[in-house]
Amino acid sequence: MFNKTLIKVFGQKETPFYYYDLALLDKTLRAAVLAAAPFSFHVHYAMKANFNERVLHHIQQAGVGADCVSGNEVLAALKAGFSSDKIVFAGVGKADKEIIAALEQDIFSFNVESVQELEIINGLAAGLGKTARIALRINPNVDAHTHHYITTGLDENKFGIKVWELNECLEVIIRSPSLRLSGIHFHIGSQITDLNVFKSLCVKVNELNNWFSERGHHLDVLNVGGGLGVNYHNPDGDQIPDFEGYFAIFNQFLDRKPGQEVHFELGRALVAQSASLISRVLYVKNGLKKNFLVLDAGMTELMRPALYQAYHKIERADQDAIVPTDAQVSYDIVGPICESTDCFGKEVALPITKRGDLIAIRTTGAYGEVMASHYNLRDEIRYVYSEEL
Ligand SMILES: Cc1ncc(COP(=O)(O)O)c(C=O)c1O
């Protein structure tokens, strides 16, 4: 929770704003890098989770690579200081101009998502006199046991190349002089908390790794994507994800062939706990069936609850000032946006709360600020960084 000094600072700021705890971010990054080191695993940061410049700077300083899903993310990664040989570029619909920009920067690898994309990258690379290093993003049909909106590795998902298309991929690669197959790539979903899921992924990766070597293709890289989940229910008690357990599974169950590198693309696990969205109560509406707290933050600042029914812990930001005996009231916590889905939480138990009280929506460092919009012509997002206080 927040200490008294911080609560005082929050009280003086215009709300809503994202509060970034950059010391916690650094601690999380250190934990991830340390846990990966014994196995010589290569960690990339999935920039889609948060490309706030200050956040990116801290991540780049930690020495990890960048995983991008658009040409602009590639350029932002370079601007933040990530070296091009640590940048990978995934995405089911890369536009020609994005491919060209990434080729011009000689990025480490394109994670290719379809047979047709192979042909397009080959043509564009040939035009520029370049060779594109590629990894095939394969859809392994492994159930991530997470919310269906953030599951990506099943046959019904749009992502990746299906296993039965691999022969055709190899034919295209063999006749494409401007492509060099460097690896295979997987990303089966996000907010995965059952680590057994990653064992199932390893089994599939091993099968496919063998499939390629039986056909005479040695792969340099096995990229197993991201997806490690965080504890949205207990942000203070469980600040740092179990990176050690996570990497240990891959070390134990992945059969690396000599010289093969293993790459990861972690997003949420690196940044989620480092931010809270701080908001003020504008109105309290006590109804017959429901009590509502109407905040000055809405789905325009934090879209996850409206987009995929995501849970975030919601607290009074001045929790410390609250006497444990204070009566609890059940509130639906909503935003000011003209949409019924603009709701952060239903039946949330809070002490009696009044206009002007500060509310913290926790664990919003990933897929928070980056999904903000101007819908309803809302203000630009505001930030407060711990290192400025
Ligand atoms: C290709 C790819 N890699 C990595 C990630 C990062 O996932 P996470 O934030 O769950 O670690 C994503 C996010 O969905 C992704 O699409």
The ligand as a Gaussian input file, in Angstrom:
#p B3LYP/6-31G(d) Opt

LIG

0 1
 C        3.633000     -12.240000     -29.558000
 C        3.523000     -11.862000     -28.131000
 N        4.580000     -12.050000     -27.330000
 C        4.528000     -11.713000     -26.028000
 C        3.390000     -11.173000     -25.467000
 C        3.423000     -10.800000     -24.018000
 O        2.504000     -11.477000     -23.256000
 P        2.466000     -11.267000     -21.687000
 O        2.248000      -9.831000     -21.440000
 O        1.311000     -12.080000     -21.255000
 O        3.742000     -11.760000     -21.127000
 C        2.262000     -10.983000     -26.258000
 C        1.027000     -10.483000     -25.654000
 O       -0.057000     -10.906000     -25.891000
 C        2.321000     -11.325000     -27.637000
 O        1.283000     -11.149000     -28.428000

